[in-house]
Each structure stands twice: as C-alpha cells, then as structure tokens.
C-alpha cells in the first residue's frame, strides 16, 4: 500500500492526475485509502498508522487539483475527513498534516462559495463546518498553550524556591 501511495503522489505531480478524478469517491473512503485499524497483529496496526499521514497527504494533493470538479457530496466528505485530521492528536499524525488539512479546508472555501448547487444551504452548511473546525482547533491550541504556560511558571517557582 505504501508503494502505491508514493507512486500515486508522483503521478499527481504530472498531467495524468486528471485520470484519478473518476476514483475520487473510492479514495474518499478511508477504509480504502488507509485501511482499517482492526488488525490483530501489532505490526499491521503500526504499518497502518504509519500510512495514515501519507494517505491523507496524497488525498489532499488529489483534492487540491480536482476541487473545481467536486460535487457538494464529495466536498462534504472532504470537509469531514480533513476536519477530523485537523483534530487528530495521535502521535501518528504529524503537525504538518494538520497544517495541510487547514490549507485544504481554506482552499475549498472558494469552490464552495462558487458552487452552483440548487440548494444554497448545502454550501452554507459546509462553510459553517469548516469555520467550526478551525475555531475548535484554536480553542484546543489555546488550552494547550495555557497548560504549558502554567507548567513553565510552576517549574520556575519551584526552581526559585529550591535556591
């Protein structure tokens, strides 16, 4: 699977990337993209965990290149997937992937606004979901920063008291 993802990333850097558009729905299924974590052996789950960032970054590249052709349903799935990636705090999801998720979500805004869906509420709902995901990330970052600042202040007080 890793070799396929790497090869796909290389192909996405060429003009052949348009050939992947018809497979967007399949790639938006995370079970197909990165597999399931229901393996009994530890080596399989570790392998699957290491594939997640590569799989999501490959999907982000594809979505970025074909975003103008995505349907509202596909855009909704992309927002769901990358909102979840944005909030993934596991050790297997690097910060760079969370940054990629934010960039992709922000790049989708223009496409959502200019979408010609007969029901404008669909686009509004997607924009609100993106906004909520980013706001929630700011809240999470603020809480972590506050906790880190308190820990540093406590350590500083303790070190002064021991002197």
PyMOL commands that set and color helices and strands:
alter all, ss='L'
color gray80, all
select helices_A, chain A and resi 2-12+15-27+30-34+42-69+72-86+95-114+120-162
alter helices_A, ss='H'
color red, helices_A
deselect
rebuild
show_as cartoon
